[in-house]
Amino acid sequence: MNNSRRFIFIFAILAVVILLAILLWQAPTRHNWLETYKEDSKEPYGTHVLFELLKSYFPNKNTTVIQEKLSDELPLKTNEKMNYVFVGGGLYMDSLDVEVLLDFVEEGNTALISSRTIPFDLMFHLYYEECENTYWEDYYSDTDSTNHLNLFHPNLKRDSAFHLSYIYRGKERNYRWQYIDDDFFCDMEYGFVKLGHLNDSLINFARIKFGEGTFYLHTTPLAFTNITMLEKEALDYADRIFSHLEEGPIFWDKYSRVSEATARRLNNSPLPPSERRLSNETPLQYILSQAPLAAAWYTLLGAALLYLLFRAKRKQRIIPVLEKNTNTSLEFVKTIGRLYFLQNNHRQLCVQKMKLFKSFIREKYQLTIRDEIDSSLVGRLSHKSEIPEAAIQNIFGMFRNIESSSFVSENTLIEFHQRMDEFYKNCK
């Protein structure tokens, strides 16, 4: 190769290198658009901005990140008010976590939970006296691309609503916005109180008293993510929400944060998961957060599944018979009943006994009993159980009297128990 050709070759290589460098320099930055709500993440749907703001919210108070179980890191009694804060797509708590958080708030502290789903076990304690014909399952949802957020209190209400849109990969997309149905606000003495709303009618922020403290439930954690908090309106809205905190230490719960889908699955599961490290970072979580790696992972799983299917074509083992899952929710209700007994709360104990009685009838005779029971339903139950209709009417008649009374004596509780016990002993 002569000198001229060598010069052209080197020049072409340099030109290609420079062109690639320019393209890479000008290429847009790639972001992770998953809703992680991680306090150390500067991606669009992390919460780094909010976490840094909260650390300076009360300058003379500490902000502690809970990285282990709540029972190990959440104090119950101090000489000052304290705050528990959770922001995430899904909140998962086992029974001990729920008990610790309830004790924490009952002592006069504050818990502010912003999530798209909330544990049923926690709401069982906060909303056990249901409004008429309204039973708690989870937050409701409404699909739209944009929502308008505001507060009800005159001192906190913005002159113009805060406009919040869901952005994915730089484009506005439809989104499922969670809210608390209006039927849950039935003016109970210790019930929900409306604090904020979406689109003027859907409640997304509510307060409920518990013991000496307060729970604040917020259903729109998207409002506190990095991409949203870059706007002045979002900062103002967040300041109005977190102004409900007491001046004192803040405990930021990182440990209980899981994805929305995982929280919905675990919170409705009758058995606790075998692994409780779902809220921690794992290699698989990183792989699934990157589209190329996720595609490779699913391809590998698909290939492995095909291999197993073809290999096991003539080697499949006999499928064992699995025992029926234990209904642990009934055991939970019995435990709550024992607590009411120890507190001499005879009326609420009767309510729990009636819940068990209705559950027994539903499982044994496939009959669902609502608040009102008619003569035809009594007849079917009497026919199936071989218990006289009069005895069944006595049980429900006595419960109606108990339910309408503000005080129930111990003798009434004993008589109500004896009538139910006769049914259990003699039913077929």
Protein Blocks (a to p, Z undefined) as FASTA:
>chain_A
ZZklmmmmmmmmmmmmmmmmmmmmmpccdddfbdfkpakbcbfklcklmmmmmmmmmmmb
ccdddfbdfklmmcfbdcbdcddddddfbdcddfklmmmmmmmmmnopacddddfbdcfk
lmmmmmmpccehiacfbdcddddfbdcdddfblklmcfbdcdddddeehiacdddddddd
fklmgopaklccdfbdcehlaccbdcddehjbccdddfblklmgmklmmpmklmmmmmmm
mmmpccddddddfklpccfklmmmmmmpcbdcfbfclmpccfklmmmmpmklmmmmmmmm
mmmmmmmmmmmmmmcccdddddddddfklmmmmmmmmmmmmnopaklmmmmmmmmmmmmm
mmmnopacdfbdcfklmmmmmmmnopafklmmmmmmmmmmmmmpcbdcfklmmmmmmmmm
mmmmmpZZ
